[in-house]
Each structure stands twice: as structure tokens, then as C-alpha cells.
Amino acid sequence: MPIYASYAAPVPFELCGGHPALDLVNSLDNRSAPAGPKELLTDYEALLRFAAEEGLLSLQQVRGLSRAVSAAAASKVVRSTRELRAAMAVVLYSTAEKRSPTVGEIEMLERHFVAVERPRQLIWVTRASGEHPRLRWQWRADQVKAAEFPLWVIAQEASQLMLSEALGNVRECESESCQWLFLDSSKNHTRRWCNMKICGNRAKARRFQERHTG
């Protein structure tokens, strides 16, 4: 009997960060709320759903992992994913706030990024594949079915972002009640809100009220 009999997404994730790594950090909501943060990555099913909504896993892969992964293995992967998220958050918030992370914080992130290299193999792509001959990393066939696979694909995406110049365009939403991260890909890099329809409109309404009060 599979631990997750069906793939159903009751409430889609708010993927407004512009990158899977930032959306993962945002999956711990209300970080500074007096009542404590809200965990959106509640279990392995939520992790699979997150990866699928990001386009990192196919529906077939989600169903296969849901049927094959034990409850114990699933819980371990969720814990590891949250640890990766915490390590990423420290460095990403430092970057957004124009601060340098400490050596210890970088080493914590390094452990997760190094781990994602082991399940992959380096292959030579030939002209027969329709691509230019080159080297390419590929997931090992046996690892695609591993319980950790959704964690690995997310960590790979995070590594690519955080080792690129795009890291300098990571911003923190200016809404006082938000703190979500996003990748500012606007022309002049002047984006202020994670989601203009939500945080942007709230800020506009608050400013309007302040101007017309008293």
C-alpha cells in the first residue's frame, strides 16, 4: 500500500520567487511572526508537490516516488530538505541585506551542495543525440528512484543560482509582514515586492490610508 495513494495539490505553492531555491526558502512563511513561522513543507507529499509545481519532477516521477518511498525514508528526506533550506536562507538573506555570510554559514551550505554531486555521473554527449559534442552531468539511473531525488534536484537548482552572478539580484520583499525572497529580473532592478498583487497592493493601500487619515 503506497504511503501516498494519489497526487493531489489542494493548495498550490505561491511560486513568486522567480527561482526554485527562493521559493523553497519562502516555504517557511511568517519567519518573524510572534506566533512563530508557518511550515508549508509539511511532509514528503508536499515536497513532491513543490518539486512538481516547479517543473523539476514529472507527474510520473511523483507517483513512482509516492508508491515506493517508506514513511521513515520520507521523513528523513523532509528533515534534510528543511536543513538545506535553513542553510540557504542564512546566505540568501545575508546577500539580500548586503551582508557577507560567515565562513561557518558557507561551510554548512557547502555540505549540502557537495552531497548533490554524488548521485550524478559525467557523460559525453555525441552528435547522434542531436546536440553538439560536449560533457554533461546526468543523474545516475538508479538514483532517479531514490527517496532523496526531489531534494537533490532542488539542491542542484540552488547551487546553480547561488554560484552565479544572479545571486546579486536576490531581494527581500519590502512588505514589513512578508520577508519572502525573489529574484529581481526587472530591467532596472527596482522591483520591491515578491508579489505586486498581494504585498504591493497592500503597501499602496496602507500609504493611501496614511495620507487620508487625520
ChimeraX attribute file (.defattr): number of C-alpha atoms within 10 A of each C-alpha:
attribute: neighborCount
match mode: 1-to-1
recipient: residues
	/A:1	6
	/A:2	14
	/A:3	15
	/A:4	19
	/A:5	10
	/A:6	12
	/A:7	15
	/A:8	11
	/A:9	13
	/A:10	7
	/A:11	8
	/A:12	11
	/A:13	18
	/A:14	13
	/A:15	19
	/A:16	18
	/A:17	24
	/A:18	15
	/A:19	17
	/A:20	24
	/A:21	27
	/A:22	24
	/A:23	22
	/A:24	29
	/A:25	23
	/A:26	26
	/A:27	22
	/A:28	19
	/A:29	17
	/A:30	17
	/A:31	17
	/A:32	13
	/A:33	11
	/A:34	7
	/A:35	8
	/A:36	10
	/A:37	13
	/A:38	14
	/A:39	14
	/A:40	15
	/A:41	22
	/A:42	14
	/A:43	16
	/A:44	25
	/A:45	21
	/A:46	19
	/A:47	21
	/A:48	25
	/A:49	25
	/A:50	26
	/A:51	21
	/A:52	18
	/A:53	18
	/A:54	18
	/A:55	11
	/A:56	17
	/A:57	18
	/A:58	14
	/A:59	16
	/A:60	11
	/A:61	17
	/A:62	21
	/A:63	16
	/A:64	14
	/A:65	25
	/A:66	22
	/A:67	15
	/A:68	15
	/A:69	19
	/A:70	14
	/A:71	14
	/A:72	8
	/A:73	13
	/A:74	20
	/A:75	16
	/A:76	13
	/A:77	20
	/A:78	22
	/A:79	14
	/A:80	15
	/A:81	23
	/A:82	19
	/A:83	15
	/A:84	24
	/A:85	24
	/A:86	18
	/A:87	20
	/A:88	26
	/A:89	21
	/A:90	17
	/A:91	20
	/A:92	25
	/A:93	20
	/A:94	15
	/A:95	19
	/A:96	19
	/A:97	12
	/A:98	11
	/A:99	11
	/A:100	14
	/A:101	14
	/A:102	11
	/A:103	8
	/A:104	9
	/A:105	16
	/A:106	15
	/A:107	12
	/A:108	17
	/A:109	21
	/A:110	15
	/A:111	12
	/A:112	22
	/A:113	19
	/A:114	12
	/A:115	12
	/A:116	19
	/A:117	15
	/A:118	12
	/A:119	18
	/A:120	16
	/A:121	12
	/A:122	11
	/A:123	12
	/A:124	11
	/A:125	15
	/A:126	12
	/A:127	10
	/A:128	8
	/A:129	8
	/A:130	8
	/A:131	9
	/A:132	10
	/A:133	12
	/A:134	10
	/A:135	11
	/A:136	11
	/A:137	13
	/A:138	13
	/A:139	18
	/A:140	13
	/A:141	11
	/A:142	8
	/A:143	14
	/A:144	17
	/A:145	16
	/A:146	15
	/A:147	21
	/A:148	21
	/A:149	20
	/A:150	26
	/A:151	20
	/A:152	25
	/A:153	18
	/A:154	22
	/A:155	26
	/A:156	17
	/A:157	15
	/A:158	20
	/A:159	19
	/A:160	14
	/A:161	19
	/A:162	17
	/A:163	9
	/A:164	9
	/A:165	9
	/A:166	13
	/A:167	16
	/A:168	15
	/A:169	16
	/A:170	25
	/A:171	27
	/A:172	22
	/A:173	22
	/A:174	17
	/A:175	17
	/A:176	9
	/A:177	12
	/A:178	18
	/A:179	19
	/A:180	25
	/A:181	27
	/A:182	28
	/A:183	24
	/A:184	22
	/A:185	13
	/A:186	9
	/A:187	7
	/A:188	7
	/A:189	12
	/A:190	11
	/A:191	19
	/A:192	16
	/A:193	25
	/A:194	26
	/A:195	18
	/A:196	15
	/A:197	9
	/A:198	11
	/A:199	19
	/A:200	17
	/A:201	13
	/A:202	13
	/A:203	16
	/A:204	12
	/A:205	12
	/A:206	12
	/A:207	12
	/A:208	11
	/A:209	11
	/A:210	10
	/A:211	9
	/A:212	8
	/A:213	7
	/A:214	5
